[in-house]
Amino acid sequence: MGFRDRGIEIKTREQIDLMRVAGRLVGETLELLRDAVRPGVTTLELDALAESNIRDHGGIPSFKGYSHPPFPATICASVNDEVVHGIPGPRTLVEGDVISIDCGAIVEGWHGDAAITVPVGEVRDDVTELLRVTEESLWRGMAAARLGGRVTDISHAVETYVRGQGRYGILEDYTGHGIGTEMHMPPNVPNVGRRGRGPTLVEGLALAVEPMVTLGTKHTDLLEDEWTVATVDGSFAAHFEHTFTLTDRGAWVLTAVDGGEARLAELGVPFGGR
């Protein structure tokens, strides 16, 4: 079965360059939001800041109006036991919270999608470690990708790293995804699995990798707003995401401000950006 049959979108180098513009805008927006997170700020204020920055730089928020029911905001703002898809509102952040911020932008028809989880002031040591493990698993997953490899090489690397760090829950019902002219496209990128399965990793394939990890169970509930996903046991969760691609030179993290060059070098992975 070929890529066209699977609905997988393969981009030209010029199209990947356009995705980089959208991706960098997402990365810069998330860094702006990271600096704005503090006790006393509301999730709605963070959302307004994100929308203003995206639109001021020629982008369109990917999430606003997405799907059914239409998502009502620019960012997903998920606090504490909320894993993903939290709706911004009047909730005020307090010391000890963590907030996962998922952000997407469209520039000239191309999407970027990334997420960070940010501590609010001082947080518990186990929560700090949860954030470290989750973010590191994202980078380990991308570092495992090679041209000619398979999508689940990424999945296996994410899972192996997290399992090796302690007793954490890894969400299986929600996955990463292909991305390009649409925000969510084939193929899915699970956060668990055996290596060597799924579509082949080729030039022009862009993927959003997004580990979602909890201090307790992997099981979640969908809340009454029909969007917010929360852990069933109330345990804290973390969510990190990047959009990346592979070139003939190496990996290129389209939503990292530096393209991922510094972090990839630490992992011994060639940088494929320009």
Buried (B, 14 or more C-beta within 10 A) or exposed (E): EEBEEEEBBBBEEEBBBBBBBBBBBBBBBBEBBBEBBEEEBBBBBBBBBBBEBBEEBEBBBBBBEBEEEEBBBBBBBBBBBBBBBBBBEEBEBEEBBBBBBBBBBBBEEBBBBBBBBBBBEEBEEEBEBBBEBBBBBBBBBBBBBEBEBBBBBBBBBBBBBBEEBEEBBBBBEBBBBBBBEBBBBEBBBBBBBEBEEBBEBEBBBBBBBBBBBBBBBBEBEEBEEEBBBBBBEEBBBBBBBBBBBBBEEBBBBBBBBEBBBEBBEEBEBEBBBE
